[in-house]
């Protein structure tokens, strides 16, 4: 649940002065270094209906968003073909239900409890009784953006994102409430060599006597993860080397 404090990748542009970002539910959005992008009107993936309003003009003029949506469509379509008869999450070679859902969320697709659009990081977000985006808390907040925006930002923190993805994939709250320390104790550590997409990657220290973690992401293969990194960013794809204290890969069994 603790924010990851690492500079973003060099290729992401800095936020523009005074830039404000539209929120799907009308709340304030804080600028990220990915640009000011509206998210209504994006086409839906199979099983993920379009948000209200249909296909808006922004979609037609946003090549970056079109590429993300197309990639998510291919991933989810492949998953549906591989798992047409599956009733529980399975693990094909490179794709499973968990990664399909994580990609759809990252691409801004409508989900139960979310109208659609990119989901901002919110310290403590995703820890209501039911999994999913929620207003955060400023208790324990140590982010760089001041004053703390969490109590007016509808979104997710890192463990709230992982909890929601697994809830959507399994149909029940398998990770449960709590922060990254609580979640990692419910999982089984696996060697990096056998890690597969859909596993969770944790950061910090996980020992036999002491557990102190501060970040988690959904591993999607090829050294990448989908995660909610820190205040000022949105759910996105990062390399697993984005933080230098990798604790290991963990699997829900």
Rosetta blueprint (number, residue, H / E / L):
1 X L
2 X L
3 X L
4 X L
5 X L
6 X L
7 X L
8 X L
9 X L
10 X L
11 X L
12 X L
13 X L
14 X L
15 X L
16 X L
17 X L
18 X L
19 X L
20 X L
21 X L
22 X L
23 X L
24 X L
25 X L
26 X L
27 X L
28 X L
29 X L
30 X L
31 X L
32 X L
33 X L
34 X L
35 X L
36 X L
37 X L
38 X L
39 X L
40 X L
41 X L
42 X L
43 X L
44 X L
45 X E
46 X L
47 X L
48 X E
49 X L
50 X L
51 X L
52 X L
53 X L
54 X L
55 X L
56 X L
57 X H
58 X H
59 X H
60 X H
61 X L
62 X L
63 X H
64 X H
65 X H
66 X H
67 X H
68 X H
69 X H
70 X H
71 X H
72 X H
73 X H
74 X H
75 X H
76 X H
77 X H
78 X H
79 X H
80 X H
81 X H
82 X H
83 X L
84 X L
85 X L
86 X L
87 X L
88 X L
89 X L
90 X L
91 X E
92 X L
93 X L
94 X L
95 X L
96 X E
97 X H
98 X H
99 X H
100 X H
101 X H
102 X H
103 X H
104 X H
105 X H
106 X H
107 X L
108 X L
109 X L
110 X L
111 X E
112 X L
113 X L
114 X E
115 X L
116 X L
117 X L
118 X L
119 X L
120 X E
121 X E
122 X L
123 X L
124 X L
125 X L
126 X L
127 X L
128 X L
129 X L
130 X L
131 X L
132 X L
133 X L
134 X E
135 X E
136 X L
137 X L
138 X L
139 X L
140 X L
141 X L
142 X L
143 X L
144 X L
145 X L
146 X L
147 X L
148 X L
149 X L
150 X H
151 X H
152 X H
153 X L
154 X E
155 X E
156 X E
157 X L
158 X H
159 X H
160 X H
161 X H
162 X H
163 X H
164 X H
165 X H
166 X H
167 X H
168 X H
169 X H
170 X H
171 X L
172 X L
173 X L
174 X L
175 X L
176 X L
177 X L
178 X L
179 X L
180 X H
181 X H
182 X H
183 X H
184 X H
185 X L
186 X L
187 X L
188 X E
189 X E
190 X E
191 X L
192 X H
193 X H
194 X H
195 X L
196 X L
197 X L
198 X L
199 X L
200 X E
201 X E
202 X E
203 X E
204 X E
205 X E
206 X E
207 X L
208 X L
209 X L
210 X L
211 X E
212 X E
213 X E
214 X E
215 X E
216 X E
217 X E
218 X E
219 X E
220 X E
221 X E
222 X L
223 X L
224 X E
225 X E
226 X E
227 X E
228 X L
229 X L
230 X L
231 X L
232 X L
233 X L
234 X E
235 X L
236 X E
237 X E
238 X E
239 X E
240 X H
241 X H
242 X H
243 X L
244 X L
245 X L
246 X E
247 X E
248 X E
249 X E
250 X E
251 X E
252 X L
253 X L
